[in-house]
Amino acid sequence: MNQLYAETAVKRKDTFATTGLKILMILGVLVGLILMFLGQFLSFIGVALVVGIFFLYPRLDVEYEYVYVDGQLDFDKISGKAKRKTMLRIDFENVDIMAPINSHALDGYNNMQIDKKDFTSLNKDIKPYAIIANVDNKKMKILFEPNEKMIKMIKQKSPRKIETY
């Protein structure tokens, strides 16, 4: 039983929108606390606001985990270090090519109208890889940040589908 297995996780960098939403949530908690002291009905609204924000705020912290097992790659989203959801699962039999995002091997796919999924950390210093695959009978471009072990395992299983330059 010689299974190829590799996994890695990246924490998504906060965007301008998520930072703004966090600030609005903090202001919402302050408004909720003020409402709690103004009256019975307003107190109910304030408590509901604070409790709602208490449960929603951690979900803004997002991590992506990539798990590669014998030719199958799973992309999982982890919200608030607690809730995991499988976002996408691809089989390398349906992959056209995997290459670094700036590789010339992807030039033929740049002008095509294809869906794009971004599972990267949004860090400017990292150069992600792109996978062009058939998912549900549609071409899709998937961006992610594999580690060296994962690249080695994918190359071992599907050597003609990966470009590393």
Stockholm file with secondary structure:
# STOCKHOLM 1.0

chainA/1-165         MNQLYAETAVKRKDTFATTGLKILMILGVLVGLILMFLGQFLSFIGVALVVGIFFLYPRLDVEYEYVYVDGQLDFDKISGKAKRKTMLRIDFENVDIMAPINSHALDGYNNMQIDKKDFTSLNKDIKPYAIIANVDNKKMKILFEPNEKMIKMIKQKSPRKIETY
#=GR chainA/1-165 SS CCCCEEEEEEECCCCHHHHHHHHHHHHHHHHHHHHHTTCHHHHHHHHHHHHHHHHHGGGGCEEEEEEEETTEEEEEEEETTTEEEEEEEEEGGGEEEEEETTCGGGGGGTTSCCEEEECSCCCTTCCCEEEEEEETTEEEEEEECCCHHHHHHHHHHCGGGBCCC
#=GC SS_cons         CCCCEEEEEEECCCCHHHHHHHHHHHHHHHHHHHHHTTCHHHHHHHHHHHHHHHHHGGGGCEEEEEEEETTEEEEEEEETTTEEEEEEEEEGGGEEEEEETTCGGGGGGTTSCCEEEECSCCCTTCCCEEEEEEETTEEEEEEECCCHHHHHHHHHHCGGGBCCC
//
